[in-house]
Amino acid sequence: MISDTTASRIIEAALSTNADFAEIFEEQKTSSAVGLLDGRTIRASSGIDYGVGIRLMAGTNVVYVYTCDKTEEALIKLAKQAASAIKAGTSAAVKQVQALSRSSASLLDIDPLTVSKKTNIDFLREASEFALSYDELITQVQASYATSRRIVHIVNSEGFNKEESMTRIRFSVSAVATKGNEKQTGRIAPGTMRGYEFVNEYPIIEKTKGCCDTAIRMINAGYAPSGKMPVIIGNGFGGVIFHEACGHALESTSVGIGASCFTDKIGKQIASSVVSARDNARIEGEWGSYMTDDTGRESSNLLLIENGICKNYMIDDLGARRMNAQPTGCGRRQDFTYAPTSRMSNTYIENGTDKPEDIIADTEYGLYCTKMGGGSVDTATGEFNFASEEAYMIRNGKVAEPVRGATLIGKGQEILMNIDRVGNDLELSAGMCGSLSGNVPVTVGQPTIRVSSILVGGREA
Amino acid sequence: MDKDFSLSYIKKLVEKAVEYGFEEAEACFMSTSSMEINILNSEVSSYENSTLEGVGFRGKKNGQMGGSFTTDLGDDAIDFMLSTAMENCEVLNDEDEEFIYCDPQNAHLESIQLSGTYDKNTYERFEKTGLELEKDILALSEYIKAVDYLSVSCGTGPSISVNSKGLYTYKDSDYITIFAEARAEKDGVVKTGGHYWFGKDIDEFDKEAFLKVLKKKVLGKLGASSVDSGEYKVIFDSEAFVSLLHTFLGAFSSYNMQKGLSLLKGKEGDTIASDIFTLREEPMYEEALIKFPFDSEGVLTSSKALIDHGVFVKALYNLKTAHKEGKESTGNGFKSAFSAPVGISATNLVVTPGDKSFDELCEWIGEGIYLTELNGLHAGVNQISGDFSLFCEGYLIKDGKIARPVEQITVADNFYQVIKKIIAVGSDTISVPEGKGEYFCPSVAVSKMNISGDTGEEGEE
């Protein structure tokens, strides 16, 4: 790890021109992964990534450089090179580097990096063998397990000297059902910042059975209809709708430059009054958590929307300068090859009061998406799209036949206003989010919700 | 790290691997130096200038190939890579054998495609180019309110590989990309659009041509509304067709066929597309920015048809998948990064053009939809069955002419059906960078596709 003395020298070199802020971001990541196909281990890899990023700011101008070379000489040279790109500004005084403080949102009883690959493989093999013998329609099972420990060390010209350790596990099982030329997949992919005890406690067989059932139901399903209709979105990963359609547009990356459909909306109604939502990075052991962000700031449990009213944006330090606001501790990056930007952590719609079964019973006709796939959004226009992985028609207040191939499209601003029912079954679900600063682990979440009208793009008129 | 040092480092790694007990071994060193300038509000908002270096190792023991990687290069790293790769060999039980290869006739392979003009890529030059471009974009129309993203970037870096069978490969090339996304607003409705340029010599950047296309991509969308659901004739513009083709290109991978993940399995010689459709892989295509004389395994590439007048000719192979079928590799064994295993990728792809200009195509189909953007391709598709349901944008074609922009529509169909329904291929080929190389593709007309929209009052903006 870079010593305090070396760090001070690097920061001094970085501030030798007109920058008013300098930051060193040092990262080491140890990773291990295996992949199985039909119970055979076909992939096994191990790696160590190390690198250092140096970021300078002069007002809202940013210079970012990085290297894998950890010698003091190389880092000072890089800092000077970065400094030479700062053309205007007023340099700031360097504050004394504070004593190092360490934090972590990981909750580890059993460190996953001490568990052998063989144990990980045995865990996946059990699930694979179960799925392969579950039903003759299941013709293939893919499974993977990955674990990593990422330690980041941040020192900046304001005296910050922070270290955050993130140990994560993610595994997946995909069961493929085949019928003639058709193939459909059911998938689970939980992620955690707890230790290997999470894996030991995980009901892998029960969950794998669920994947197989999804694949089999979907292979037998007809195509979804198209047109506008009420849509009930199931809990857990259904929260991807909020993440895509609203979360991204509440990040300072877009709000700070006026490029969001939610710019200047604090204190105004942006969602129906039954909607409250949070971005909470401080849930220990949760996949998208961290106590200290990638800029050395303490993370937060941020209320985004309360009873439909926009309360807060997610603001990183650059966004704070642009918006003349305080940063909320959401500066994140995939790794040292990216400068940080404002990102989500664990983002979810809070529990409402409705029972999920009542929401269904009160819906005469519509679509019920029990499992969502991914999606994307244009934060300026609010236009989003996302795909359903498992869906059913609702007829006369009852869950009817399964349908496949439904894509939901719309504008975030309208969807938020059209949420008319919110259930009481909040669940979080792990995912990866890609944006300007790369791919970062996030959780999405929500209780069961109903949107009064969404355009469904299916194949049947 | 200079070339001599990195070469001696990976040679030492391979020598030590053999001493360590690997039967065969290979190591690669990849270095990427890049520079990027972002422009926002008439100034350089961010500047990045960096180098990433890493080593990837793979070694074979008892028929299994274990891999490891690091960016933390030192003597400790050699021990780490060898010991973890050996552990990985021990847990693998892949029934398909992977190979370390060297053709004695082609043991020394070099591909140096440096422009000789890279020195022009200075901070000052990029700043000037970016600032002028931003100013000119804003001057295109009173409706253009902002340029939310504008980057000028370049990259270069060698990639060296050696193995225990005597292979030595060396590759180096460079590129420049310019990307801009503008935001337009009219009557309270916001639309965004982006355009890119890529090349090797900044002097060859044709700003006027760039502005002309960007203007069309942004302002062309103003005043859009939906259309009624139904079956429409469709013209894909080159970029939209490439995005669809690339999404399903995995179907041509022999690996996916062998694993039952491609419906093209066993269909060599069968008609799978319209007889006017020909798709070729041309690794050394004259107009391509980057050419691929050999793959990551040291196998020479070759020019070949994937689809010839509708007939599926041949799949893409690497050494592993070719051996399984007793065939020769087609030179498509590529690694996506130093840390990645050898997979299967295509290089430069060419759709054989027809003889109709775009205007003639519109006139010929008379009524239909011109699709310019497909969104959500990572989510709204079933890679195996070919089904897709995607959020898209484009224009309504009426009386043989572009009538108005359309929005809030989805297109749902099946890839294998779409290529059968191709009724015309335009003569307006452009280059679209996607995947490892580029696609050279004209506009493509399809007889009918399912479009979902909603022109009811509720759907109008």
Interface residues (C-beta under 8 A of the other chain):
Chain A: Q28 S32 V34 L37 R40 T41 I42 R43 A44 S45 S46 G47 I48 D49 Y50 G51 T60 N61 V62 V63 Y64 V65 Y66 T67 C68 K70 Q81 A82 A85 K87 K117 K118 I121 T139 Q140 V176 T178 N181 E182 K183 Q184 T185 Y223 A224 S226 G227 K228 S254 I257 G258 A259 C261 T337 A339 G373 G374 G375 S376 D378 A380 T381 E383 F384 N385 F386 A387 R404 G405 A406 T407 I409 G410 K411 S453 L455 V456 G457 G458 R459 A461
Chain B: L40 N41 E43 V44 S45 S46 Y47 E48 N49 S50 T51 L52 E53 G54 G66 G67 S68 F69 T70 T71 D72 L73 A77 F80 T84 A85 E87 N88 C89 V91 L92 N93 D94 E95 D96 Y123 A146 D148 R183 V190 K191 T192 S229 G230 K259 G260 L261 L263 S339 P341 N375 G376 H378 A379 G380 V381 N382 I384 S385 D387 F388 S389 L390 F391 E407 Q408 I409 T410 V411 A412 D413 N450 S452 G453 D454 G456 E458 G459
